[in-house]
Amino acid sequence: MFLRRETTADAPAIHAVHSAAFDGTVEPNLVDELRADGDLLNALSLVAVLDGEIVGHVAGSTATLNGDKEIAVGLGPLGVLPSAQHAGVGSALMHAFDAAADALGYGAVVLLGDPKYYSRFGYVLAAEHGIVPPQAEWAPHFQVRTLAGYKSDMRGNFRYAPAFERL
Ligand SMILES: CC(C)(COP(=O)(O)OP(=O)(O)OC[C@H]1O[C@@H](n2cnc3c(N)ncnc32)[C@H](O)[C@@H]1OP(=O)(O)O)[C@@H](O)C(=O)NCCC(=O)NCCS
């Protein structure tokens, strides 16, 4: 398996990965809309390739913390083809994403997901760092991983790119 950034030709395969992983249309359409809006960050849209096939994808998109686009990045969706799950693909994508976001200089990665999965990658509830989701009911699933560029004043209201708000 190897990981790399997505290319234009990968879009249909990425759509198919999320359709199968989530058994629905919400997540695949979200990735397509983020890309169409120009909010999908190419350096943080990573695919996992196994035997020539794209088996996993993680999307990184623009986000704001107190209106500032340079501080935090949104992670998600993360999906792995059911046939390729439980083999470390999701973990590899997470580690690669966080390392790339760190190298790009972001202070934090923010996501919505199951803390039982993401805590192993160093994610904690965003409330611990004073990072506030747009909807209060997200709080139990709203998590952050701080990176080398993090500073304690990086707190306040977080907003995903508009495609998330159209969900
Ligand atoms: C979550 C997902 C990305 C993990 O991918 P993966 O390649 O199977 O992950 P890894 O092989 O690195 O890790 C697998 C481990 O993650 C854990 N895990 C997976 N999903 C989990 C969840 N929802 N809650 C807690 N732990 C979970 C299990 O401990 C699993 O261990 P096992 O293989 O011994 O059963 C994949 O299962 C998936 O695409 N699921 C459907 C989409 C989804 O829920 N995405 C995440 C939310 S955005």
The ligand as an SDF file (V2000), in Angstrom:
LIG
                    3D

 48 50  0  0  0  0  0  0  0  0999 V2000
  -13.3750    3.9740   10.3880 C   0  0  0  0  0  0  0  0  0  0  0  0
  -12.5700    3.4340    9.2030 C   0  0  0  0  0  0  0  0  0  0  0  0
  -12.0860    4.6080    8.3710 C   0  0  0  0  0  0  0  0  0  0  0  0
  -11.3670    2.6770    9.7740 C   0  0  0  0  0  0  0  0  0  0  0  0
  -10.5930    2.2260    8.6720 O   0  0  0  0  0  0  0  0  0  0  0  0
   -9.6720    0.9000    8.8020 P   0  0  0  0  0  0  0  0  0  0  0  0
   -8.7900    0.8780    7.6390 O   0  0  0  0  0  0  0  0  0  0  0  0
  -10.5210   -0.2800    9.0570 O   0  0  0  0  0  0  0  0  0  0  0  0
   -8.8760    1.2720   10.1240 O   0  0  0  0  0  0  0  0  0  0  0  0
   -7.6470    0.5450   10.7700 P   0  0  0  0  0  0  0  0  0  0  0  0
   -7.4230   -0.7860   10.1170 O   0  0  0  0  0  0  0  0  0  0  0  0
   -6.5130    1.4940   10.8170 O   0  0  0  0  0  0  0  0  0  0  0  0
   -8.1540    0.3380   12.2450 O   0  0  0  0  0  0  0  0  0  0  0  0
   -9.1590   -0.6140   12.4740 C   0  0  0  0  0  0  0  0  0  0  0  0
   -9.5480   -0.5060   13.9350 C   0  0  0  0  0  0  0  0  0  0  0  0
  -10.2670    0.6920   14.1260 O   0  0  0  0  0  0  0  0  0  0  0  0
  -11.2100    0.4980   15.1390 C   0  0  0  0  0  0  0  0  0  0  0  0
  -12.4590    1.0950   14.6920 N   0  0  0  0  0  0  0  0  0  0  0  0
  -12.9550    1.1690   13.4400 C   0  0  0  0  0  0  0  0  0  0  0  0
  -14.1160    1.8660   13.4610 N   0  0  0  0  0  0  0  0  0  0  0  0
  -14.3240    2.2330   14.7350 C   0  0  0  0  0  0  0  0  0  0  0  0
  -15.3390    2.9610   15.3970 C   0  0  0  0  0  0  0  0  0  0  0  0
  -16.3840    3.4910   14.7520 N   0  0  0  0  0  0  0  0  0  0  0  0
  -15.2270    3.1220   16.7420 N   0  0  0  0  0  0  0  0  0  0  0  0
  -14.1790    2.6180   17.4090 C   0  0  0  0  0  0  0  0  0  0  0  0
  -13.1920    1.9140   16.8310 N   0  0  0  0  0  0  0  0  0  0  0  0
  -13.2720    1.7280   15.5190 C   0  0  0  0  0  0  0  0  0  0  0  0
  -11.2950   -0.9290   15.4810 C   0  0  0  0  0  0  0  0  0  0  0  0
  -10.6140   -1.0760   16.7180 O   0  0  0  0  0  0  0  0  0  0  0  0
  -10.4980   -1.5950   14.3930 C   0  0  0  0  0  0  0  0  0  0  0  0
   -9.7930   -2.6330   14.9590 O   0  0  0  0  0  0  0  0  0  0  0  0
   -9.9950   -4.1180   14.3850 P   0  0  0  0  0  0  0  0  0  0  0  0
   -9.4330   -4.1030   12.9880 O   0  0  0  0  0  0  0  0  0  0  0  0
   -9.2120   -4.9380   15.3530 O   0  0  0  0  0  0  0  0  0  0  0  0
  -11.4730   -4.3800   14.4030 O   0  0  0  0  0  0  0  0  0  0  0  0
  -13.3740    2.4480    8.3340 C   0  0  0  0  0  0  0  0  0  0  0  0
  -13.8770    1.4350    9.1770 O   0  0  0  0  0  0  0  0  0  0  0  0
  -14.5300    3.0820    7.5780 C   0  0  0  0  0  0  0  0  0  0  0  0
  -14.3490    3.5490    6.4560 O   0  0  0  0  0  0  0  0  0  0  0  0
  -15.7280    3.0510    8.1950 N   0  0  0  0  0  0  0  0  0  0  0  0
  -16.9090    3.5850    7.5640 C   0  0  0  0  0  0  0  0  0  0  0  0
  -16.8380    5.0760    7.4490 C   0  0  0  0  0  0  0  0  0  0  0  0
  -16.5930    5.7640    8.7800 C   0  0  0  0  0  0  0  0  0  0  0  0
  -17.2360    5.4600    9.7830 O   0  0  0  0  0  0  0  0  0  0  0  0
  -15.6220    6.7090    8.7770 N   0  0  0  0  0  0  0  0  0  0  0  0
  -15.1830    7.4030    9.9730 C   0  0  0  0  0  0  0  0  0  0  0  0
  -16.0770    8.5230   10.3360 C   0  0  0  0  0  0  0  0  0  0  0  0
  -15.7570    9.9800    9.3810 S   0  0  0  0  0  0  0  0  0  0  0  0
  1  2  1  0
  2  3  1  0
  2  4  1  0
  2 36  1  0
  4  5  1  0
  5  6  1  0
  6  7  2  0
  6  8  1  0
  6  9  1  0
  9 10  1  0
 10 11  2  0
 10 12  1  0
 10 13  1  0
 13 14  1  0
 14 15  1  0
 15 16  1  0
 15 30  1  0
 16 17  1  0
 17 18  1  0
 17 28  1  0
 18 19  1  0
 18 27  1  0
 19 20  2  0
 20 21  1  0
 21 22  1  0
 21 27  2  0
 22 23  1  0
 22 24  2  0
 24 25  1  0
 25 26  2  0
 26 27  1  0
 28 29  1  0
 28 30  1  0
 30 31  1  0
 31 32  1  0
 32 33  2  0
 32 34  1  0
 32 35  1  0
 36 37  1  0
 36 38  1  0
 38 39  2  0
 38 40  1  0
 40 41  1  0
 41 42  1  0
 42 43  1  0
 43 44  2  0
 43 45  1  0
 45 46  1  0
 46 47  1  0
 47 48  1  0
M  END
$$$$
